[in-house]
Amino acid sequence: MDKVETGTEELLCEITDRVAIVTLNKPHKKNALGDILTPALRAVLPELESRKDVGCVLITGAGDAFCSGGDVSGMSGGSGPVRSARERIEELTRKQLTLTGRLYDLAKPTVAALPGAAAGAGLSIALACDLRVASDNAFVTTAFRNIGLSGDYGASWFLPRLVGLARAKKLMYRSERIGAAQCREFGLVDEVFPRQSFREQAFEYARDIAHGPTAALGRMKLNLQAGLEQSLALSLALEAEHMINTGDSNEAREAIRAFLEKRAPRFH
C-alpha cells in the first residue's frame, strides 16, 4: 500500500494493487463537499492519472454515505466580498470543469463505490465516474429541488445519458430516493454488493479493471465518450487510430502471447 498525500484528513488516498482508493472522509457530515475536501479532490485527480502504478481510480466515502452533496450549512450566504452574478457563474463553471469534468475525462477507468447515500453534487461525482457499484443499503437522490436549486456538477448532462431524458426529468423534479436495486434496474449502478462485504467486493471489482491493459482501456474510454458527440465517420477514424496504436503496444503483444499459450495475460 502506498499512501498519497492530499494535504487534508478530509480526503484520503492510497494505492493498493494498482487501485487508487480515494475516500471522502467527513463521515460526521455524510462526506459533504466543502472548501477543504473539494479542492483536495480536484488536486489529486491529475496526479493519479499520471502515475504508472495506477490502473483504476476508486472513489468512495467513509462511514455510511458516499457524499451528501454540498454542505448546506455554508449555503446561506456569508460576509465575504460581494461579487457579481457573472463572477460567480464563471467561478462555478471553472470548479465544475476541474472536478466532474476532469473526472469524466480522466484517461484511466474510474469507479464510484457507494456505501450509502449519494445526493446532489455527490451524485454528480458518482455519475461522472465510468462505473458505479453500490451497497445494498445505498440510495441516490438528486436532492436539488429540496433546497430550491436547479442542479450542478453535470447532473443534467450525465443523468439523461444514463437513464433517458424522461426518467432524468422525473429524478430531478421529484428528488425521490432511489434504492440500490432500482438503481441497478435503471442502469445507474453496475453491481450491488451486500453491505457486510461491500468494501472488499468493490475493491475486487476495481482491481479486476486495474489489472487490465491500461492504455487500451483508456483508448476504449475515449472511443466511447467521443462517440456520443460525433459522427460515425469520425468515430471510425478515431477507432482506427486507436486500434493501430494499441496493436503496436506491449499490451497487445502480451495478450496475444497469453492467448496462444492458454494463460492469463500479465500486463503489469
Backbone torsions as a table, in degrees:
resi	resn	phi	psi	omega
1	MET	NA	135.3	-179.7
2	ASP	-124.2	114.8	179.9
3	LYS	-78.5	140.4	177.7
4	VAL	-109.3	127.5	-178.6
5	GLU	-73.8	127.9	179.1
6	THR	-111.8	-9.4	-179.7
7	GLY	87.9	-2.1	-178.9
8	THR	-158.0	149.3	174.8
9	GLU	-76.5	-9.2	178.2
10	GLU	-75.1	-13.6	176.3
11	LEU	-137.2	118.4	179.0
12	LEU	-106.7	147.3	178.4
13	CYS	-148.3	131.1	174.9
14	GLU	-142.9	152.9	179.0
15	ILE	-113.5	119.8	179.9
16	THR	-130.7	118.4	175.0
17	ASP	52.3	47.4	176.0
18	ARG	73.4	5.4	175.6
19	VAL	-104.7	122.0	172.3
20	ALA	-87.7	111.5	-178.7
21	ILE	-96.6	110.6	-179.2
22	VAL	-105.0	119.7	-174.5
23	THR	-117.0	119.1	171.0
24	LEU	-71.5	120.7	-164.5
25	ASN	-123.0	62.2	171.2
26	LYS	-130.5	62.0	-173.4
27	PRO	-60.3	-28.3	179.5
28	HIS	-67.5	-17.7	176.5
29	LYS	-120.8	26.4	-179.6
30	LYS	54.2	34.1	176.7
31	ASN	58.9	38.6	178.6
32	ALA	-63.0	145.7	177.7
33	LEU	-72.1	154.5	-179.6
34	GLY	-168.4	-173.3	-171.9
35	ASP	-74.5	-5.8	175.6
36	ILE	-108.2	-52.1	-176.7
37	LEU	-62.9	-47.1	-171.6
38	THR	-66.0	-47.0	175.7
39	PRO	-60.2	-34.9	178.5
40	ALA	-64.9	-40.0	177.5
41	LEU	-64.7	-42.4	176.5
42	ARG	-57.6	-43.9	-173.3
43	ALA	-70.6	-32.1	-174.0
44	VAL	-78.8	-24.6	-174.7
45	LEU	-61.1	-49.0	178.5
46	PRO	-62.0	-34.9	178.7
47	GLU	-63.8	-44.2	-179.6
48	LEU	-67.7	-34.9	177.8
49	GLU	-62.0	-36.0	-174.6
50	SER	-84.6	-14.2	-174.3
51	ARG	-80.4	130.9	-179.0
52	LYS	-74.8	-16.6	179.3
53	ASP	-90.0	9.5	177.9
54	VAL	-114.8	122.9	177.1
55	GLY	-110.5	-15.5	179.9
56	CYS	-156.5	141.8	177.4
57	VAL	-107.2	122.9	179.6
58	LEU	-110.5	118.0	179.1
59	ILE	-107.2	128.8	-178.8
60	THR	-143.6	-177.4	179.2
61	GLY	-126.4	149.2	176.0
62	ALA	-75.0	154.0	177.4
63	GLY	71.8	-141.5	-171.5
64	ASP	-106.4	24.7	177.8
65	ALA	-142.3	155.6	169.6
66	PHE	-84.0	-66.5	177.7
67	CYS	-164.6	129.0	-177.2
68	SER	-87.7	6.5	-179.6
69	GLY	93.7	-158.3	179.6
70	GLY	-67.6	150.6	179.1
71	ASP	-74.1	103.8	-174.1
72	VAL	-61.0	-28.7	-178.1
73	SER	-64.4	-18.1	179.3
74	GLY	-103.1	12.4	-174.8
75	MET	-101.2	0.9	-173.4
76	SER	-87.3	6.9	-178.2
77	GLY	97.5	159.3	-177.2
78	GLY	-148.7	-165.9	-175.5
79	SER	-101.9	16.2	179.7
80	GLY	-71.1	179.2	-179.3
81	PRO	-62.7	144.6	178.5
82	VAL	-77.5	125.6	-179.9
83	ARG	-122.4	152.3	-179.7
84	SER	-71.4	161.4	176.2
85	ALA	-58.3	-40.2	179.7
86	ARG	-61.3	-41.5	178.7
87	GLU	-63.8	-41.4	-179.7
88	ARG	-69.4	-36.0	176.2
89	ILE	-63.6	-44.9	-179.8
90	GLU	-64.2	-39.1	179.2
91	GLU	-66.0	-45.0	-180.0
92	LEU	-66.1	-37.6	176.4
93	THR	-58.6	-46.1	179.3
94	ARG	-62.9	-43.1	-179.1
95	LYS	-62.6	-40.2	-179.7
96	GLN	-67.5	-44.9	-178.9
97	LEU	-61.9	-34.1	-176.9
98	THR	-89.1	-0.6	176.1
99	LEU	-116.5	-83.2	-179.0
100	THR	-69.0	-32.9	175.4
101	GLY	-63.3	-44.0	179.4
102	ARG	-67.6	-39.3	-180.0
103	LEU	-64.6	-43.4	179.4
104	TYR	-62.2	-36.9	-177.1
105	ASP	-90.7	0.6	-177.5
106	LEU	-54.3	137.8	-173.3
107	ALA	-75.2	-1.4	179.2
108	LYS	-121.6	154.3	179.1
109	PRO	-60.3	144.4	-179.8
110	THR	-128.6	143.5	179.4
111	VAL	-131.5	130.5	170.8
112	ALA	-97.2	126.5	179.2
113	ALA	-110.5	112.7	-172.0
114	LEU	-99.8	102.8	176.3
115	PRO	-78.9	-11.5	-178.7
116	GLY	-168.5	-140.6	-171.0
117	ALA	-64.2	139.3	166.8
118	ALA	-126.9	115.1	-171.6
119	ALA	-134.5	150.0	174.5
120	GLY	55.3	-131.4	179.4
121	ALA	-64.3	-23.7	174.0
122	GLY	-64.7	-39.4	174.4
123	LEU	-65.0	-39.4	178.0
124	SER	-58.5	-40.1	178.0
125	ILE	-63.3	-43.2	178.1
126	ALA	-62.7	-41.1	-178.9
127	LEU	-69.0	-26.3	179.0
128	ALA	-72.3	-18.5	177.1
129	CYS	-74.5	158.5	-179.4
130	ASP	-66.0	-41.0	-175.4
131	LEU	-138.6	158.2	179.0
132	ARG	-135.6	139.5	170.8
133	VAL	-126.6	153.3	-173.9
134	ALA	-138.5	150.0	167.4
135	SER	-71.4	153.6	-177.7
136	ASP	-67.3	-11.4	176.1
137	ASN	-103.5	7.8	-179.5
138	ALA	-76.8	159.7	171.0
139	PHE	-150.9	161.3	175.9
140	VAL	-125.3	152.8	173.0
141	THR	-154.3	139.7	179.5
142	THR	-68.9	-38.4	168.2
143	ALA	69.9	-17.8	-172.0
144	PHE	-59.8	-40.0	-177.9
145	ARG	-62.0	-27.1	-176.8
146	ASN	-66.5	-22.3	177.1
147	ILE	-118.2	20.4	172.5
148	GLY	68.8	29.8	-179.6
149	LEU	-116.9	157.3	-172.9
150	SER	-91.7	-14.0	176.9
151	GLY	111.4	148.0	-178.9
152	ASP	-151.6	-174.7	179.8
153	TYR	57.0	27.8	169.6
154	GLY	93.5	5.2	-178.1
155	ALA	-54.3	-42.7	-176.3
156	SER	-73.5	-15.1	178.0
157	TRP	-93.5	-43.3	-177.2
158	PHE	-72.5	-45.4	-172.3
159	LEU	-58.2	-50.7	-178.6
160	PRO	-61.1	-29.9	179.7
161	ARG	-73.1	-23.5	-179.3
162	LEU	-94.8	-37.8	-172.1
163	VAL	-123.1	-2.9	-176.5
164	GLY	93.3	156.4	-173.2
165	LEU	-66.2	-46.0	-176.0
166	ALA	-62.4	-44.7	-179.9
167	ARG	-68.4	-36.3	177.8
168	ALA	-62.2	-40.9	177.5
169	LYS	-62.5	-42.4	178.9
170	LYS	-60.9	-45.3	-179.4
171	LEU	-64.2	-37.3	179.3
172	MET	-74.9	-45.8	-175.0
173	TYR	-68.5	-36.2	-171.8
174	ARG	-101.2	-20.7	-179.9
175	SER	52.2	39.7	177.6
176	GLU	-69.8	155.0	171.0
177	ARG	-84.8	123.0	-179.5
178	ILE	-109.4	115.8	-177.1
179	GLY	-71.6	169.0	-173.4
180	ALA	-58.9	-43.8	-178.1
181	ALA	-62.9	-42.1	179.0
182	GLN	-71.0	-33.3	174.7
183	CYS	-58.9	-41.3	178.1
184	ARG	-66.7	-40.4	178.4
185	GLU	-61.9	-38.5	-179.7
186	PHE	-76.5	-15.9	-175.3
187	GLY	89.6	12.4	178.5
188	LEU	-78.7	-30.6	174.7
189	VAL	-127.0	153.3	-177.2
190	ASP	-90.8	-38.0	-178.5
191	GLU	-139.5	148.7	172.8
192	VAL	-120.4	126.1	-177.6
193	PHE	-114.6	152.3	176.1
194	PRO	-60.7	141.6	-175.6
195	ARG	-59.8	-31.8	-177.0
196	GLN	-65.7	-32.3	-177.3
197	SER	-116.2	15.3	-170.7
198	PHE	-57.9	-49.7	-173.7
199	ARG	-66.3	-38.7	178.1
200	GLU	-65.5	-43.2	-178.1
201	GLN	-72.4	-34.7	175.9
202	ALA	-63.9	-40.9	177.7
203	PHE	-63.3	-44.7	179.9
204	GLU	-63.1	-36.4	176.8
205	TYR	-60.4	-48.0	179.4
206	ALA	-69.2	-36.3	-179.1
207	ARG	-62.3	-39.3	178.3
208	ASP	-59.5	-40.8	178.0
209	ILE	-69.8	-42.2	-176.1
210	ALA	-62.2	-26.8	-179.1
211	HIS	-93.2	8.3	174.4
212	GLY	-82.4	-173.1	179.5
213	PRO	-77.2	97.3	-168.6
214	THR	-56.7	-47.2	-178.2
215	ALA	-65.3	-40.9	179.2
216	ALA	-64.9	-41.1	178.5
217	LEU	-63.9	-38.4	177.4
218	GLY	-62.3	-40.0	178.3
219	ARG	-72.2	-34.8	173.2
220	MET	-57.4	-44.2	-179.2
221	LYS	-60.4	-45.0	178.0
222	LEU	-61.2	-44.1	179.4
223	ASN	-57.7	-49.1	-174.8
224	LEU	-66.8	-45.3	-176.8
225	GLN	-71.6	-38.1	177.3
226	ALA	-65.8	-33.4	-178.6
227	GLY	-63.4	-22.0	177.3
228	LEU	-70.5	-22.6	-170.0
229	GLU	-118.5	-6.6	-173.4
230	GLN	-127.3	171.8	-177.8
231	SER	-72.5	164.9	175.9
232	LEU	-60.1	-41.8	-178.2
233	ALA	-60.3	-43.8	178.7
234	LEU	-67.3	-36.0	178.2
235	SER	-67.0	-39.5	177.9
236	LEU	-64.0	-39.2	178.7
237	ALA	-65.9	-41.0	179.1
238	LEU	-66.7	-42.2	176.9
239	GLU	-59.2	-42.9	-179.8
240	ALA	-61.0	-45.2	179.0
241	GLU	-59.8	-47.4	-177.7
242	HIS	-71.0	-34.5	179.8
243	MET	-64.8	-43.4	178.8
244	ILE	-66.4	-42.2	-179.9
245	ASN	-64.0	-42.4	178.8
246	THR	-71.1	-34.5	179.0
247	GLY	-63.3	-27.4	179.2
248	ASP	-89.7	6.3	-172.0
249	SER	-94.1	161.8	174.3
250	ASN	-63.5	-31.5	178.4
251	GLU	-60.1	-47.2	-179.4
252	ALA	-65.9	-41.3	180.0
253	ARG	-61.9	-41.7	178.1
254	GLU	-66.0	-42.5	-179.5
255	ALA	-62.4	-40.5	179.9
256	ILE	-68.2	-42.9	176.9
257	ARG	-59.8	-44.8	-179.3
258	ALA	-62.9	-39.1	179.0
259	PHE	-63.2	-44.6	-178.7
260	LEU	-68.7	-32.1	-179.2
261	GLU	-90.4	3.5	178.2
262	LYS	54.8	51.1	177.3
263	ARG	-139.0	167.1	176.3
264	ALA	-75.3	140.2	178.9
265	PRO	-70.4	150.3	175.6
266	ARG	-117.2	98.0	-173.9
267	PHE	-83.5	-22.2	-171.6
268	HIS	-132.9	NA	NA
